[in-house]
Amino acid sequence: MGATASISHPSTRTKLLTRRRIQVALGLLWLLDAGLQFQPYMFTKAFVTQVLSMNAMYQPDVIGNFIIALARLVAPHAAAWNTVFAAIQLAIGIGLLWPRTVRLALSISFVWVLGVWAIGEGFGRLFTGTATLAGGAPGAVLLYGVIGLLVWPKTSLGEQSMHLSVAGEGVIGEWGGRILWTILWFGGAIVQLLPSPYPPVSVLVTTINMNLPEPGVLRHLDVIATTFVERAGLPFVLLLVTSEAFVGIYIWRGERWVRPVLWIGIFLSAIYWVVGQNFGGIFAGNATDPNAGPLFVLLALTLYPRPPRISDQNNPTMKEAT
């Protein structure tokens, strides 16, 4: 009777963090992107000149010329092209909300991510010398692909209890998810320290003041943040870079470090989203996505360890695994 009761006892595993819920959250973000793409501004040539073409700035000649050539292709029929862009994102978002079409939606999103990352985000501006995690590097759309890969349906429902995080249930598993986390955070810190024609303090100040026009409250916040960074100088920039490197590396320090590290990543991402990314510029009327902040938070939740269910805690094999 005791064994039967243990097996039938309801799971105490956290219900909020499930693969399905992460898929739905990802789908809602895709729908938000589609909604932003349907803004009237996006159906004008300004979408080409002020959004697409701007990604060519400071790029190496090969990348810059490639972006400009595609922008010229879109310009004569900007409204028609934008309708296609918005429709694709709408289809991806709806597809992720319906369990039977998740694989199809994710497959389409992977192809779309590569195209948008190259053209719509200029490879996250990684080759310009101005890329920072605070400003949204390596590009929000790339993070859509990373999270999509982590929540790709693989294991059956009965196997999910063997994994502590949502990423552990996916096609590349727990280690694969943490490797991607390290690449994003530690790699972001390294990119900011690479030789650049622009002083690191001025890059960060430019990042803070990137989204114009904005509501007065955000502009006032930008002024405060800019003044602080200019006064704090290089030591503050190095503190940010060190924090990012810590978040990327210490996820491997041991299981007791995973939750604190992910929470630090969530905290930094939230600060960056408010100050460095100005909520993705969604209040300026010309944003195509909410930027990287919410995606980094969702990525952290995908990797977040969930408490094992009671039957797992009584299983010696599971105790060793966790």
C-alpha positions in Angstrom: 0.0 0.0 0.0 2.9 2.4 0.9 4.5 1.9 -2.6 1.2 2.4 -4.3 0.5 5.6 -2.4 4.0 6.9 -3.3 3.5 6.2 -7.0 0.1 7.8 -7.2 1.0 10.8 -5.0 0.6 14.0 -7.1 3.9 15.5 -8.2 5.3 18.4 -6.2 7.4 19.5 -9.2 7.0 23.2 -9.9 4.0 23.6 -12.4 4.9 27.0 -13.7 8.1 25.9 -15.5 7.1 23.3 -18.0 8.2 22.9 -21.6 4.7 23.7 -22.8 4.5 26.9 -20.9 7.8 28.1 -22.2 6.6 27.2 -25.8 3.5 29.3 -25.2 5.5 32.2 -23.8 7.7 32.1 -26.8 4.7 32.0 -29.0 3.3 35.1 -27.3 6.5 37.0 -27.9 6.3 36.0 -31.6 2.8 37.4 -31.7 4.0 40.6 -30.1 6.6 40.9 -32.8 3.9 40.4 -35.4 1.8 43.1 -33.8 4.8 45.5 -33.8 5.4 44.7 -37.5 1.8 45.6 -38.3 2.3 49.2 -37.0 1.5 51.8 -39.7 5.1 53.0 -39.6 6.3 49.6 -40.9 4.2 49.9 -44.1 6.1 53.0 -45.2 9.6 53.4 -46.8 10.8 54.7 -43.4 10.8 51.0 -42.4 13.5 50.5 -45.0 15.5 53.7 -44.5 15.3 53.9 -40.7 15.2 50.3 -39.7 16.7 47.9 -42.3 19.3 50.3 -43.9 20.5 51.5 -40.4 21.8 48.0 -39.8 24.5 48.6 -42.4 26.1 51.4 -40.3 29.6 50.6 -39.0 29.5 47.1 -40.6 32.3 45.6 -42.6 31.9 46.5 -46.3 30.8 42.9 -47.2 28.0 42.9 -44.6 27.0 46.5 -45.1 26.7 46.2 -48.9 24.7 43.1 -48.5 22.2 44.7 -46.2 21.9 47.8 -48.4 21.3 45.7 -51.5 18.5 43.8 -49.8 17.0 47.1 -48.5 16.9 48.5 -52.0 15.1 45.3 -53.1 12.4 45.8 -50.4 12.0 49.6 -50.8 9.8 49.8 -53.9 7.2 47.5 -52.4 7.8 48.1 -48.7 4.1 47.6 -47.7 3.8 44.3 -49.5 7.1 43.0 -48.1 6.2 44.1 -44.6 2.8 42.3 -44.8 4.7 39.1 -45.6 7.1 39.7 -42.7 4.3 40.2 -40.3 2.3 37.3 -41.5 5.3 34.9 -41.1 5.7 36.0 -37.5 2.0 35.8 -36.8 2.0 32.2 -38.2 4.9 31.2 -36.0 3.3 32.6 -32.9 -0.1 30.9 -33.6 1.7 27.7 -34.4 3.5 27.7 -31.0 0.2 28.1 -29.2 -1.3 24.9 -30.7 0.6 21.8 -29.5 0.1 19.9 -32.8 1.9 22.5 -34.8 4.8 23.3 -32.4 7.4 21.4 -34.5 6.3 23.0 -37.7 6.2 26.5 -36.1 9.7 26.0 -34.6 11.1 24.7 -37.9 9.8 27.8 -39.8 11.2 30.0 -37.0 14.7 28.7 -37.3 14.9 29.6 -41.0 13.3 33.0 -40.3 15.6 33.7 -37.4 18.7 33.3 -39.6 17.4 35.7 -42.2 16.2 38.3 -39.8 19.4 38.1 -37.7 21.5 38.7 -40.8 19.4 41.5 -42.4 17.0 42.9 -39.8 19.6 43.0 -37.0 22.9 43.1 -38.9 24.2 40.0 -37.1 23.4 41.6 -33.8 26.0 44.3 -34.7 28.7 42.0 -33.5 31.0 43.1 -36.2 30.6 46.9 -35.7 32.6 47.3 -32.5 29.5 48.7 -30.8 27.8 45.5 -29.6 26.9 45.2 -25.9 24.7 42.9 -24.0 23.2 46.0 -22.5 22.2 47.2 -26.0 20.7 43.9 -27.0 23.5 41.8 -28.4 23.7 39.3 -29.9 20.2 40.2 -31.2 16.8 39.3 -29.9 15.8 37.2 -32.9 18.8 34.9 -32.4 17.6 34.2 -28.9 14.2 33.2 -30.3 16.1 30.5 -32.2 18.1 29.4 -29.1 15.0 29.0 -26.9 13.2 27.3 -29.7 16.0 24.8 -29.9 15.9 24.2 -26.2 12.1 23.5 -26.1 12.0 21.4 -29.3 9.7 18.4 -28.3 11.8 15.3 -27.8 10.9 13.3 -24.7 7.6 11.8 -23.9 5.5 13.2 -21.1 6.4 10.3 -18.8 10.1 11.0 -19.2 9.9 14.7 -18.2 10.3 13.9 -14.5 13.9 12.7 -15.2 15.0 16.2 -15.9 15.3 19.1 -13.5 14.9 21.9 -16.1 12.9 22.4 -19.2 16.1 22.5 -21.3 16.9 19.0 -20.0 13.8 17.7 -21.8 14.9 19.2 -25.1 16.9 17.9 -28.0 20.3 19.2 -26.8 19.7 18.6 -23.1 20.8 20.3 -19.9 24.5 20.6 -20.9 23.6 21.9 -24.3 21.5 24.7 -22.8 24.2 25.7 -20.4 26.8 25.8 -23.1 24.6 28.2 -25.1 24.1 30.3 -21.9 27.9 30.5 -21.5 28.4 31.4 -25.1 25.9 34.2 -24.9 27.0 35.7 -21.6 30.7 35.1 -21.5 30.9 35.7 -25.3 29.0 39.0 -24.8 31.6 40.1 -22.2 34.5 39.2 -24.5 32.9 41.0 -27.5 32.7 44.2 -25.4 36.4 43.9 -24.5 37.6 43.3 -28.1 39.7 46.1 -29.7 37.3 48.8 -31.0 37.7 52.3 -32.5 35.2 53.5 -30.0 36.0 53.9 -26.2 33.9 51.4 -24.1 32.4 54.2 -22.1 31.1 56.0 -25.2 29.8 52.8 -26.6 27.7 52.2 -23.4 26.5 55.8 -23.4 25.4 55.5 -27.1 23.7 52.3 -26.2 21.6 54.0 -23.5 20.6 56.8 -25.8 19.9 54.6 -28.8 16.1 54.5 -29.0 14.6 57.8 -30.1 12.0 59.3 -29.9 10.7 58.1 -26.5 8.3 59.1 -23.8 9.6 61.8 -21.5 10.0 59.5 -18.5 12.3 57.2 -20.5 14.3 60.1 -21.8 14.7 61.4 -18.3 15.9 58.0 -17.1 18.4 57.9 -20.0 19.8 61.2 -19.0 20.3 60.0 -15.4 21.9 56.7 -16.6 24.2 58.5 -19.1 25.4 60.9 -16.5 26.1 58.1 -14.1 28.1 56.0 -16.7 30.1 59.1 -17.8 31.1 59.8 -14.2 31.7 56.2 -13.2 33.8 55.7 -16.3 35.8 52.7 -17.4 35.7 50.9 -13.9 31.9 50.7 -14.2 32.1 49.2 -17.7 34.6 46.7 -16.5 32.3 45.8 -13.5 29.5 45.1 -16.0 31.7 43.0 -18.2 33.0 41.1 -15.2 29.5 40.4 -14.0 28.5 39.1 -17.4 31.5 36.8 -17.5 30.7 35.6 -14.0 27.1 34.8 -15.1 28.4 32.9 -18.1 31.1 30.8 -16.3 29.7 30.2 -12.8 26.7 28.2 -14.1 29.3 25.4 -14.3 30.5 25.9 -10.7 28.1 23.4 -9.2 24.4 22.8 -8.8 24.2 25.1 -5.8 25.4 28.0 -8.0 22.9 27.5 -10.9 19.9 29.2 -9.3 21.8 32.2 -8.0 23.6 32.7 -11.3 20.4 32.5 -13.3 18.8 35.1 -10.9 21.7 37.4 -11.5 21.3 36.9 -15.2 17.6 37.8 -14.9 18.4 40.9 -12.8 21.0 42.1 -15.3 18.7 41.4 -18.2 15.9 43.4 -16.6 18.1 46.4 -15.9 19.5 46.2 -19.5 15.9 46.0 -20.9 14.8 49.1 -19.0 17.9 51.3 -19.4 20.1 50.0 -22.3 17.2 48.8 -24.5 14.4 51.2 -23.4 11.8 48.4 -23.4 12.9 47.5 -26.9 11.8 50.9 -28.2 8.2 49.7 -28.3 7.0 53.1 -27.1 8.8 54.9 -29.9 6.5 53.4 -32.6 9.3 51.9 -34.7 10.2 48.8 -32.8 10.1 45.4 -34.5 10.6 43.3 -31.3 10.9 43.9 -27.5 14.7 43.4 -27.8 16.8 40.9 -26.0 15.9 41.5 -22.3 12.7 39.4 -22.1 14.3 36.7 -24.2 17.3 36.4 -21.8 14.8 36.1 -18.9 12.9 33.4 -20.7 16.1 31.6 -21.5 17.0 31.7 -17.8 13.6 30.2 -16.9 14.2 27.4 -19.5 17.4 26.5 -17.7 16.1 27.0 -14.1 16.2 23.8 -12.0 12.8 22.6 -10.8 12.3 20.7 -7.5 12.0 17.0 -8.1 8.7 15.3 -7.4 8.3 13.2 -4.2 8.7 9.9 -5.9 12.0 11.1 -7.4 13.3 12.2 -4.0 12.7 8.6 -2.7 14.5 7.1 -5.7 18.3 6.6 -4.9 19.1 6.8 -8.6 17.4 10.2 -9.0 19.1 11.5 -5.8 22.5 10.8 -7.4 21.5 12.4 -10.7 20.3 15.6 -9.0 
